[in-house]
């Protein structure tokens, strides 16, 4: 029987923070199920150092961003009555406290995954860094072309080491001497997929012996472990901060309505 190794890309964890936890139970189910699988020794979590570092940085950024958005709403509210303003501010603070609790609960589960006995830490080293740079040189996926100068005659592309390349090469470094394994990837980053978006890009695929890729963690767990988790339709792609913004505006409206009902 093949040993199953799971890679959860940073964006899979972070997309839960982006939703503002409209349904915390739904958001927590896949990560809790993954934790149960590790507890039951049914799989191992591959944890490249870059994933741990990215998650910690972005999680802290999202916490600050959330607090900042709520502060903006409080300072921009144009209400003449000081009593009404105070009531609305109090309601907004309650909503922020609830969202902070949701973030903490989610982060607590992620931290359990990151410290689990069945996770495999993959520290960065010189070999991983050099091989990751080769993706930039060859401009092959998961490398993403970044134009520094969009000149039709002579475009300038930044050939830098990117996190996705470090993630793939970290997993390759760990798995390259193993034979009987199944490598499972959960990511919604299009740079991992072929042009049709239906399968792993061929350049990445040839790096590993046996690999399956899924756009959500729930889909991975359902297909590979018969988890029977609910699947929501993929939302349309939104600009960074757009989801949090709409969530905060909605929360503000609820707070205003609640305060007016108290009068």
Buried (B, 14 or more C-beta within 10 A) or exposed (E): EEEBBBBBBBBBBBBBBBBBBEEBEBBBBBBBBBBEBBEEEBBBBBBBBBBBBBBBEBBEEBBEBBEEBBEEBBEEBEBEEEEBBEBBBEBBEEBBEEBBEBBEEBBEBBEBBBEBEBBBBBEBEEEBBEBBBEBBEEEBBBBBEEEEEEEEEEEEBEBEBBBBBBBBBBBBBBBEEEEEBBBBBBBBBBBBBBEEEEEBBEBBBEBBBBBBBBBBBBBBBBEBBEBEBEEEEEEEEEEEEEBBBEBBEEBBEEBBEBBEEEE
